[in-house]
């Protein structure tokens, strides 16, 4: 066996530098959000970009949730509820229902909330709910699910829904299930 002395004495060159993989540019399974040219506002329906925070080796994106100071409490919600009740009685329910279908898509609110200057947004992003989101929140979760659970528990769930608005999150039970909050309309 003939071994070269220089190759046996010198160790192989190894790198001790830690390599960090690049940060992902988009969430897996989703295409990138449209980019607005400099000086123009972001496209309608898209949330503000996520705030980057530096993690160990990766850029971590933190969702900007709606601050608790901007959320509407029980007083404004009760006022909107009373306005809705009055509008249902005056229009025999039909006018209110037609108006609600329109305001769900244009203002993310029911008619009483629209009059009070309120709208419903997603808790995590602050984006207004779409008509489909409003249908799921108000009709399916608020009407069918909450109505069924209130009947099964002898209205205990309705009382929980009522008193949950006074909590620190300022969300009703329906808001918690839908991941939404009620805020004052800005535009």
C-alpha positions as semicolon CSV with decimal commas, in nm:
position;residue;x (nm);y (nm);z (nm)
1;X;0,000;0,000;0,000
2;X;0,155;0,317;-0,112
3;X;0,014;0,617;0,066
4;X;0,105;0,971;-0,011
5;X;0,223;1,141;0,307
6;X;0,086;1,486;0,222
7;X;-0,266;1,368;0,156
8;X;-0,280;1,170;0,480
9;X;-0,161;1,456;0,698
10;X;-0,379;1,737;0,567
11;X;-0,745;1,711;0,663
12;X;-1,011;1,757;0,400
13;X;-1,140;2,113;0,367
14;X;-1,477;2,150;0,544
15;X;-1,695;2,455;0,566
16;X;-1,808;2,566;0,906
17;X;-2,038;2,839;0,778
18;X;-2,404;2,788;0,860
19;X;-2,624;2,823;0,558
20;X;-2,976;2,950;0,596
21;X;-3,239;2,870;0,340
22;X;-3,412;3,166;0,177
23;X;-3,739;3,288;0,326
24;X;-4,049;3,175;0,140
25;X;-4,197;3,435;-0,090
26;X;-4,552;3,299;-0,065
27;X;-4,757;3,059;0,140
28;X;-4,761;2,704;0,006
29;X;-5,056;2,645;-0,221
30;X;-5,132;3,013;-0,276
31;X;-5,019;3,239;-0,553
32;X;-4,850;3,567;-0,475
33;X;-5,064;3,870;-0,393
34;X;-5,087;4,128;-0,670
35;X;-4,825;4,399;-0,641
36;X;-4,933;4,761;-0,677
37;X;-4,694;4,999;-0,855
38;X;-4,509;5,248;-0,637
39;X;-4,729;5,536;-0,532
40;X;-5,058;5,348;-0,579
41;X;-5,274;5,189;-0,306
42;X;-5,294;4,812;-0,263
43;X;-5,563;4,635;-0,466
44;X;-5,909;4,623;-0,307
45;X;-5,982;4,313;-0,103
46;X;-5,622;4,246;-0,005
47;X;-5,490;4,301;0,343
48;X;-5,189;4,507;0,431
49;X;-4,870;4,307;0,394
50;X;-4,760;4,103;0,687
51;X;-4,498;4,258;0,912
52;X;-4,160;4,085;0,885
53;X;-3,983;3,990;1,205
54;X;-3,638;3,836;1,223
55;X;-3,621;3,482;1,357
56;X;-3,315;3,259;1,389
57;X;-3,213;3,214;1,025
58;X;-3,559;3,279;0,881
59;X;-3,777;3,580;0,826
60;X;-4,097;3,519;1,019
61;X;-4,413;3,696;0,909
62;X;-4,651;3,801;1,184
63;X;-5,016;3,868;1,100
64;X;-5,135;4,212;1,201
65;X;-5,450;4,153;1,404
66;X;-5,713;4,419;1,460
67;X;-5,621;4,608;1,781
68;X;-5,867;4,578;2,067
69;X;-5,899;4,957;2,086
70;X;-6,063;4,967;1,741
71;X;-6,322;4,700;1,821
72;X;-6,678;4,800;1,902
73;X;-6,819;4,713;2,242
74;X;-7,162;4,613;2,365
75;X;-7,320;4,961;2,353
76;X;-7,283;5,018;1,979
77;X;-7,379;4,657;1,907
78;X;-7,696;4,696;2,114
79;X;-7,782;5,018;1,929
80;X;-7,740;4,842;1,593
81;X;-7,952;4,552;1,720
82;X;-8,233;4,791;1,819
83;X;-8,216;4,964;1,479
84;X;-8,235;4,627;1,306
85;X;-8,536;4,532;1,518
86;X;-8,710;4,860;1,432
87;X;-8,634;4,818;1,060
88;X;-8,765;4,460;1,060
89;X;-9,093;4,575;1,217
90;X;-9,138;4,878;0,991
91;X;-9,056;4,693;0,666
92;X;-9,234;4,371;0,771
93;X;-8,901;4,190;0,743
94;X;-8,894;4,186;0,363
95;X;-8,741;4,532;0,315
96;X;-8,484;4,463;0,586
97;X;-8,390;4,128;0,424
98;X;-8,340;4,288;0,080
99;X;-8,139;4,573;0,233
100;X;-7,932;4,324;0,433
101;X;-7,843;4,127;0,120
102;X;-7,715;4,448;-0,041
103;X;-7,524;4,578;0,263
104;X;-7,361;4,240;0,322
105;X;-7,180;4,273;-0,010
106;X;-7,114;4,647;-0,017
107;X;-7,047;4,737;0,347
108;X;-6,986;4,408;0,534
109;X;-7,261;4,500;0,776
110;X;-7,633;4,453;0,834
111;X;-7,862;4,757;0,793
112;X;-7,847;4,860;1,161
113;X;-7,470;4,839;1,163
114;X;-7,451;5,039;0,840
115;X;-7,660;5,319;0,993
116;X;-7,439;5,317;1,305
117;X;-7,122;5,334;1,090
118;X;-6,996;4,984;1,178
119;X;-6,857;4,703;0,965
120;X;-6,739;4,348;1,022
121;X;-6,378;4,255;0,943
122;X;-6,162;3,946;0,980
123;X;-5,986;3,944;1,315
124;X;-5,648;3,832;1,184
125;X;-5,614;4,056;0,878
126;X;-5,860;4,344;0,914
127;X;-6,008;4,277;0,569
128;X;-6,384;4,327;0,531
129;X;-6,590;4,011;0,501
130;X;-6,726;3,912;0,162
131;X;-7,093;3,837;0,096
132;X;-7,025;3,465;0,138
133;X;-6,844;3,525;0,468
134;X;-7,136;3,737;0,588
135;X;-7,383;3,465;0,487
136;X;-7,188;3,202;0,679
137;X;-7,143;3,430;0,983
138;X;-7,496;3,569;1,008
139;X;-7,720;3,298;0,865
140;X;-7,542;2,967;0,917
141;X;-7,348;3,035;1,239
142;X;-7,571;3,306;1,390
143;X;-7,906;3,164;1,287
144;X;-7,886;2,791;1,236
145;X;-7,601;2,681;1,465
146;X;-7,659;2,931;1,747
147;X;-8,036;2,882;1,728
148;X;-8,002;2,504;1,744
149;X;-7,755;2,517;2,033
150;X;-7,972;2,768;2,222
151;X;-8,272;2,539;2,185
152;X;-8,076;2,235;2,298
153;X;-7,927;2,406;2,604
154;X;-8,243;2,596;2,707
155;X;-8,098;2,934;2,595
156;X;-7,772;2,903;2,791
157;X;-7,574;2,951;2,466
158;X;-7,773;3,268;2,391
159;X;-7,673;3,410;2,730
160;X;-7,308;3,313;2,671
161;X;-7,328;3,489;2,333
162;X;-7,470;3,800;2,500
163;X;-7,215;3,823;2,782
164;X;-6,912;3,732;2,568
165;X;-6,933;4,080;2,406
166;X;-6,837;4,236;2,741
167;X;-6,509;4,037;2,751
168;X;-6,165;4,168;2,666
169;X;-6,184;4,048;2,302
170;X;-6,516;4,234;2,238
171;X;-6,643;3,943;2,028
172;X;-6,974;3,761;2,036
173;X;-6,986;3,383;2,017
174;X;-7,068;3,410;1,646
175;X;-6,767;3,639;1,594
176;X;-6,543;3,388;1,768
177;X;-6,668;3,103;1,548
178;X;-6,633;3,311;1,229
179;X;-6,300;3,474;1,322
180;X;-6,441;3,826;1,284
181;X;-6,474;4,148;1,483
182;X;-6,699;4,452;1,456
183;X;-6,520;4,786;1,407
184;X;-6,611;5,144;1,314
185;X;-6,613;5,200;0,940
186;X;-6,319;5,412;0,827
187;X;-6,417;5,488;0,468
